[in-house]
Amino acid sequence: MELPQGDLFQLATARAAWLARRHAVLTTNIANADTPGFRPLDLRPPEPGRPVLAGPSPPTPVLARTSTAHLAGMPALPPPAARGRPGEGWETAPAGNAVVIEEQAQKLVQTQLDHQLATGIYGKLVALTRAALGVGV
């Protein structure tokens, strides 16, 4: 049985996808907590009137190989939708690193709670659709 893909299903799916991308950016910030000069990034929240998933993202730039003996470059991180945060009063380390583990942990917890909410809403929509179709839950 295939479920109808209405606006609510698309909205819940898009929100969960955005939260998964944000989780990846935040974990990258934590992984680079000791990298000199690293600046933490975050994704902009979706805006009303702008599609959450606006289609395929532009290609990610890769390092050019100047010799066949060189290894292929990794895609640039973070994703193109990520942006640096404005000054929020968090400190910067003497090495230029501005990652604050506590701040990133707060954002990760909020992202996890939002993801649980999005998947819960999606599950309720599936149950509601199944009940409307007369299929056992």
Salt bridges, closest charged atoms under 4 A:
ASP42 OD1 - ARG22 NE 2.80
ASP42 OD2 - LYS107 NZ 3.37
GLU47 OE1 - ARG50 NE 3.93
GLU103 OE1 - ARG85 NH1 2.87
GLU103 OE2 - LYS107 NZ 3.48
ASP114 OD2 - ARG15 NH2 3.65
